[in-house]
Amino acid sequence: MRPAIPVEAAVPCALAAAVALVYASTLAAPVFGDDRHFVEGAPVFLAAFPDFMRSLFSRDYFIHTGEGTYQPLVTLFHYVTHGHPVVYRACGLVVHAVNACLIHRLALRLKAAPASAILAAMLFAMFPAHAELLIMSSFKGNLFALAFALSSLLCWAAAVETGSGRAVGGAFVFFVLALASKETGILIPGLLAGYSLLFARRRFPDLQRRAGLGFALVSACYLLWRLRILEHGIDPPAPHSPSLLFGWYLKTLAWPHPVCRERLAPQGAGWHAFTVLFLASAWASRRRPGILFGLMLLALGLMPFIYRAQAYMDSPVADRYLYLAAAGFVLSAAFAARARAAKAALAATALAWGGLTAQRNVLYRDVRALYEQTVVCAPRHFKAWGVLAEHQLGAGELAAAQASARTAVTLNPYYPGGLMIWALSSFRLGDYDQARDAVRLELALFPSEMARLRLADLEKYPTARR
């Protein structure tokens, strides 16, 4: 008889198989959205490799790449893989499966029961709100950042348990890689400090103190480079309540339905109740370090996206911003589920999430169907209507494109794409009055000689009889 495969060796295989089963259908999906501009069509990828590398680490990184966040490692990855969507999407699925395995190892390191550790990893692998991030390679920095953050944390845990200098070095290396992947890597020192406080307060204090100074120095150098040396724009003032946004994210973590491509900022005081509930849960779990550490990871994972919400006026909240926070959420849930019935409920949830995610992923194979669903779940989001109008125009459905574009402009008159499609679809329909209205609005909001010439040309066409 063949020897039985150890459970710990079988878990990574099971997680990889689950990710492949749920996400295999997305590998052949068309390239759309940000991937068209920042992966397939980015001008920086046309440069020779030496010139590309110089721009990657120059103070003009944002100018050369057009990126909104500092992620040179991701930009390098796309330089190598752009033009091959199956390759860069498959790599994303591999990293996601690795992250699920790292969560399993972290849960075991935090003294979770084996069944709880597996549940945490499976819940994370199947979480429905991950679909957008895993299909859109532009958001791959979140994948890399979490992989390096968890690796750094596991190295740190080994260091404070054994006093190993090599493990401390590994934590530093993964920290630097996380910083090169996504700005959220700056949270890692806080994560390590939280682990030390909860699980290793008195272990090797001299080593922790020296290493902490090293992490502080690296963080200071990174912040100096990112905030003072790199050329970047000025963020507008934040119009959203942090407590409101935090409450919305908490609700979406606990109930990720409906999954939606675009989101609007939450409104109403009721969202604050979720924030209050979170604080109460943290206080109630103060003697249960596993739950408390998961809640800390959840909060740290959301902080950058709540802070940056003012810079994303069209997407102040989004499913993809939940990736780091979801790791903390599933850890807390797994530690909280001590009874057998609770574990069974989590297993059923993971199974249900897997089904929802697989069903959702089918939509990404038809971008128009995806945005038809988006305008249902986010009917007041101008970009959703604008992208739908673009696909309707491409299909020759001029009346539908005109109506969708007008809706987009009504929701946000400063949306150039909506104005353009409204004018073009109206012109092709022979509705010259609406075409003129669209160009007049464009000229009022975005004055240009080109718009003035288009309006002058449209004035030659007849006016509809009243």
C-alpha positions in Angstrom: 0.0 0.0 0.0 1.1 3.5 -0.8 1.8 5.7 2.3 -1.0 8.3 3.0 -0.3 11.8 2.0 0.2 14.1 5.1 -2.6 16.6 5.6 -0.2 19.5 5.5 1.2 18.4 2.2 -2.3 17.9 0.7 -3.7 21.4 1.7 -1.6 23.4 -0.8 -2.7 21.0 -3.6 -6.4 21.3 -2.5 -6.2 25.1 -2.4 -4.5 25.3 -5.8 -7.1 23.0 -7.3 -10.0 25.0 -5.9 -8.5 28.3 -7.3 -8.0 26.6 -10.7 -11.5 25.2 -10.7 -13.2 28.5 -9.9 -11.0 30.8 -12.0 -10.1 28.7 -15.1 -12.9 30.3 -17.1 -11.3 33.8 -16.8 -8.1 33.0 -18.6 -9.7 33.4 -22.0 -11.7 36.6 -21.1 -11.1 39.6 -23.3 -8.8 42.4 -22.1 -10.7 45.4 -21.0 -10.7 48.4 -18.6 -7.5 49.4 -17.0 -5.6 46.5 -18.6 -6.1 48.0 -22.0 -4.3 51.2 -20.9 -1.8 50.1 -18.3 -0.9 46.6 -19.4 -1.5 46.2 -23.1 -1.3 49.8 -24.3 1.2 51.4 -22.0 3.7 53.4 -24.1 6.5 52.7 -21.5 6.5 49.1 -22.6 7.7 50.1 -26.1 11.0 51.4 -24.7 14.2 49.4 -24.9 14.9 47.5 -21.7 17.8 49.8 -20.5 15.6 52.9 -21.0 12.6 51.2 -19.3 14.7 50.3 -16.2 16.0 53.9 -16.0 12.4 55.2 -16.1 11.3 52.5 -13.6 13.5 53.9 -10.8 13.5 57.6 -11.8 11.7 60.4 -10.0 9.4 60.6 -13.0 8.0 57.1 -12.6 4.4 58.3 -12.6 5.0 60.4 -15.7 6.6 57.6 -17.7 4.2 54.8 -16.6 0.9 56.7 -16.1 0.3 54.6 -13.0 -1.6 56.0 -10.0 0.4 54.2 -7.3 4.1 53.3 -7.0 4.6 49.7 -8.0 7.8 49.2 -10.0 7.9 45.5 -9.5 4.5 45.1 -11.0 5.4 47.4 -13.9 8.5 45.2 -14.5 6.3 42.1 -14.5 4.0 43.6 -17.1 6.9 44.7 -19.2 7.8 41.0 -19.5 4.3 39.6 -19.8 2.2 42.2 -21.7 0.7 41.0 -24.9 0.1 37.6 -23.3 -3.0 37.9 -21.1 -3.3 34.2 -20.4 0.3 34.3 -19.0 -0.2 37.3 -16.6 -3.6 36.2 -15.5 -2.3 32.6 -14.8 0.5 34.1 -12.8 -2.1 36.0 -10.8 -4.0 32.9 -10.0 -0.8 31.2 -8.9 0.1 34.1 -6.5 -3.5 34.0 -5.2 -3.2 30.2 -4.5 0.2 30.9 -2.8 -1.5 33.6 -0.6 -4.1 31.2 0.5 -1.4 28.7 1.4 0.4 31.4 3.4 -2.8 32.2 5.3 -3.0 28.5 6.2 0.6 28.6 7.5 0.0 31.8 9.4 -3.1 30.4 11.0 -1.1 27.4 12.2 1.6 29.7 13.4 -1.0 31.6 15.5 -2.0 28.2 17.1 -5.2 27.7 15.2 -6.6 24.2 15.1 -5.8 22.4 11.8 -9.4 22.5 10.6 -9.7 26.2 11.4 -6.5 27.0 9.4 -7.8 25.1 6.4 -11.1 26.9 6.6 -9.4 30.3 6.8 -7.4 29.5 3.7 -10.3 28.1 1.7 -12.6 31.1 2.6 -9.9 33.5 1.4 -9.4 31.5 -1.9 -13.1 31.5 -2.7 -14.0 35.1 -1.5 -16.3 36.4 -4.3 -15.1 40.0 -4.2 -11.6 38.9 -5.4 -12.9 38.2 -8.9 -12.2 41.7 -10.3 -8.7 41.9 -8.8 -7.7 38.5 -10.1 -9.0 39.1 -13.7 -7.7 42.7 -14.0 -3.9 42.4 -14.0 -3.5 46.2 -13.4 -4.4 45.5 -9.7 -1.7 42.8 -9.3 0.2 44.9 -6.9 -2.3 43.9 -4.2 -1.5 40.2 -4.8 2.2 40.7 -4.7 2.0 43.0 -1.6 0.0 40.4 0.4 2.3 37.6 -0.6 5.4 39.5 0.6 3.7 40.8 3.7 2.6 37.3 4.8 6.1 36.0 4.0 7.7 38.8 6.0 5.4 38.1 8.9 6.2 34.4 8.9 9.9 35.1 8.8 9.4 37.5 11.7 7.5 34.9 13.7 10.3 32.5 13.2 12.9 35.1 14.2 11.2 36.1 17.5 10.7 32.4 18.4 14.3 31.3 17.6 16.4 34.4 17.7 17.5 33.7 14.1 19.3 36.5 12.4 18.6 34.9 9.0 14.9 34.9 9.7 15.1 38.7 10.4 17.0 39.2 7.1 14.2 37.3 5.3 11.6 39.6 6.9 13.6 42.6 5.7 13.9 41.3 2.1 10.2 40.5 1.9 9.4 44.0 3.3 11.5 45.7 0.6 9.8 43.5 -2.1 6.4 44.5 -0.8 7.3 48.2 -1.0 8.3 47.7 -4.6 5.0 45.9 -5.3 2.5 48.3 -3.7 2.5 51.3 -1.4 0.5 49.2 1.1 3.8 47.4 1.9 4.5 50.3 4.3 2.0 48.6 6.7 4.3 45.6 7.3 6.2 47.1 10.3 2.9 47.7 12.1 1.9 44.1 11.3 5.1 42.8 12.8 4.8 45.0 15.8 1.2 43.7 16.4 2.5 40.1 16.2 5.2 40.8 18.7 2.8 42.6 21.1 0.2 39.8 21.0 2.4 36.7 20.7 6.1 37.4 21.5 6.3 40.4 23.8 9.2 39.0 26.0 11.1 37.0 23.4 14.5 38.2 22.3 13.9 41.9 23.2 17.3 43.1 22.0 16.8 41.4 18.6 13.3 42.9 18.3 14.5 46.4 19.3 17.4 46.4 16.8 15.2 45.0 14.0 12.5 47.5 14.8 15.0 50.3 14.3 16.0 48.8 11.0 12.4 48.6 9.8 11.8 52.2 10.9 14.9 53.4 8.9 13.8 51.5 5.8 10.3 53.0 6.1 11.6 56.5 6.5 13.8 56.2 3.4 10.9 54.8 1.4 8.5 57.6 2.6 11.1 60.2 1.7 11.5 58.8 -1.8 7.7 58.3 -2.3 6.4 61.5 -0.9 9.2 64.0 -1.4 11.4 62.9 -4.3 9.0 61.2 -6.7 7.0 63.7 -8.9 3.3 63.2 -8.2 0.1 65.2 -8.2 -1.7 66.8 -5.2 -4.6 64.8 -3.8 -7.9 66.6 -3.5 -9.4 66.9 0.0 -11.2 63.8 1.2 -15.0 64.2 0.9 -15.8 60.9 2.5 -16.2 59.9 6.2 -13.5 57.3 7.1 -16.0 55.7 9.5 -18.6 55.4 6.8 -16.2 53.8 4.3 -14.9 51.4 7.0 -18.4 50.4 7.8 -19.2 49.7 4.2 -16.1 47.5 3.8 -16.9 45.6 7.0 -20.4 44.8 5.7 -19.1 43.7 2.3 -16.5 41.4 3.9 -19.3 39.7 5.9 -21.8 39.8 3.1 -20.1 40.1 -0.3 -23.3 40.4 -2.3 -24.0 41.7 -4.9 -20.5 41.8 -6.4 -20.3 44.8 -8.7 -17.7 46.2 -11.1 -18.2 49.8 -10.0 -19.2 51.2 -6.7 -20.4 54.6 -5.3 -19.5 56.0 -1.9 -21.9 54.7 0.8 -24.4 57.2 2.2 -26.4 57.2 5.4 -25.5 57.1 9.0 -26.3 53.3 9.3 -22.9 52.4 8.0 -21.3 53.8 11.1 -23.0 50.9 13.1 -20.7 48.4 11.4 -17.6 50.4 12.6 -19.0 50.5 16.1 -19.6 46.7 16.0 -16.0 46.2 14.8 -14.7 48.2 17.8 -16.9 46.2 20.2 -15.7 42.9 18.7 -12.1 44.0 19.1 -12.7 44.8 22.7 -14.6 41.6 23.4 -11.7 39.6 21.8 -8.9 41.3 23.8 -8.1 38.0 25.5 -8.2 36.0 22.3 -5.0 37.0 20.4 -5.9 35.0 17.2 -9.1 36.9 16.6 -7.5 40.2 17.7 -4.6 39.8 15.3 -7.0 39.0 12.4 -9.0 42.2 13.2 -5.8 44.2 13.3 -4.8 42.8 9.9 -8.3 43.7 8.6 -8.0 47.3 9.8 -4.5 47.8 8.6 -5.4 46.4 5.2 -8.2 48.9 4.8 -6.4 52.0 6.0 -4.6 52.9 2.8 -7.8 52.6 0.7 -9.8 54.7 3.1 -7.0 57.3 3.1 -6.8 57.3 -0.7 -10.6 57.4 -1.3 -10.4 61.1 -2.0 -8.2 60.4 -5.1 -10.6 57.9 -6.6 -13.7 60.1 -7.1 -15.3 57.6 -9.5 -14.5 54.6 -7.3 -14.2 55.7 -3.7 -14.9 52.1 -2.6 -14.4 48.9 -4.7 -14.3 45.2 -4.3 -10.7 45.0 -5.2 -9.7 47.1 -2.2 -10.8 44.2 0.1 -7.9 41.8 -0.8 -5.6 42.5 2.2 -8.5 43.1 4.6 -10.1 39.7 3.6 -7.0 37.9 4.9 -7.6 39.4 8.4 -11.3 38.7 8.2 -11.0 35.0 7.4 -8.4 34.6 10.1 -10.7 36.1 12.7 -13.7 34.1 11.5 -11.7 30.8 11.7 -10.5 31.6 15.2 -14.0 32.6 16.3 -15.6 29.4 15.1 -14.6 27.0 17.9 -17.7 24.9 18.0 -18.2 22.1 15.4 -21.4 23.7 14.1 -19.6 27.0 13.6 -16.9 25.2 11.6 -19.5 23.5 9.5 -21.2 26.9 8.8 -17.8 28.3 7.6 -17.2 25.2 5.4 -20.7 25.8 3.9 -19.9 29.4 3.4 -16.7 28.6 1.6 -18.6 26.2 -0.7 -21.3 28.8 -1.4 -18.7 31.5 -2.1 -16.9 29.2 -4.5 -20.2 28.8 -6.4 -20.9 32.5 -6.5 -17.4 33.3 -7.6 -17.5 30.8 -10.5 -20.9 32.1 -11.5 -19.6 35.7 -11.4 -16.5 34.8 -13.4 -18.6 33.8 -16.4 -19.6 37.4 -16.8 -16.1 38.5 -17.5 -16.1 36.5 -20.7 -18.6 39.0 -22.1 -17.7 42.6 -21.1 -21.1 44.0 -22.3 -23.0 41.5 -20.1 -20.7 42.5 -17.2 -21.6 46.2 -17.6 -25.3 45.4 -18.1 -25.1 43.7 -14.7 -23.1 46.7 -13.4 -25.8 49.3 -14.2 -28.3 47.2 -12.3 -26.2 46.9 -9.1 -24.8 50.5 -9.5 -27.4 52.4 -11.4 -26.0 55.8 -10.4 -22.4 55.2 -11.5 -21.6 57.3 -14.6 -18.7 55.2 -15.8 -20.8 52.0 -15.8 -23.3 53.7 -18.1 -20.5 55.1 -20.3 -18.7 51.8 -20.8 -22.1 50.2 -21.6 -22.8 52.9 -24.2 -19.4 52.3 -25.8 -20.2 48.6 -26.3 -23.7 49.4 -27.6 -22.2 51.9 -30.1 -19.7 49.3 -31.2 -22.6 46.9 -31.8 -24.5 49.4 -33.9 -27.2 49.9 -31.3 -27.3 53.7 -31.8 -30.5 54.5 -29.8 -29.4 52.4 -26.9 -26.0 53.9 -26.9 -27.5 57.4 -27.1 -29.7 56.7 -24.1 -26.9 55.2 -22.0 -24.5 58.0 -22.8 -27.1 60.6 -21.9 -27.6 58.8 -18.6 -23.8 58.9 -18.0 -23.6 62.6 -18.7 -26.7 63.3 -16.5 -24.9 61.6 -13.6 -21.6 63.3 -14.3 -21.5 66.1 -16.9 -17.7 66.2 -16.6 -17.3 62.7 -18.1 -15.7 63.2 -21.6 -16.4 59.6 -22.8 -20.1 60.0 -22.2 -20.2 63.3 -24.0 -18.3 61.9 -27.0 -20.6 58.8 -27.3 -23.7 60.9 -26.9 -22.6 63.3 -29.7 -21.5 60.5 -32.0 -24.5 58.2 -31.6 -26.9 61.2 -32.0 -25.2 62.2 -35.2 -25.4 58.7 -36.6 -29.1 58.6 -35.8 -29.6 61.9 -37.6 -30.6 63.5 -34.3 -28.6 66.6 -34.9 -30.2 68.6 -32.1 -28.9 66.2 -29.5 -25.5 66.1 -31.2 -25.3 69.8 -30.9 -26.4 69.8 -27.3 -23.6 67.3 -26.5 -20.9 69.3 -28.2 -22.2 72.6 -26.7 -21.9 71.0 -23.2 -18.4 69.7 -24.1 -17.4 73.2 -25.3 -18.7 74.8 -22.0 -16.9 72.3 -19.8 -13.8 71.5 -21.8 -13.2 74.5 -24.1 -11.1 73.6 -27.2 -10.7 74.6 -30.8 -11.6 71.1 -31.9 -14.9 71.2 -30.0 -15.6 74.7 -31.5 -15.0 73.4 -35.0 -17.2 70.4 -34.4 -20.1 72.6 -33.3 -19.6 74.9 -36.3 -19.8 71.9 -38.6 -23.0 70.6 -36.8 -24.7 73.9 -37.2 -24.9 73.2 -41.0 -27.3 70.3 -40.3 -31.1 70.9 -40.1 -33.0 71.4 -36.9 -35.9 69.1 -36.1 -39.3 70.6 -36.5 -41.0 71.5 -33.2 
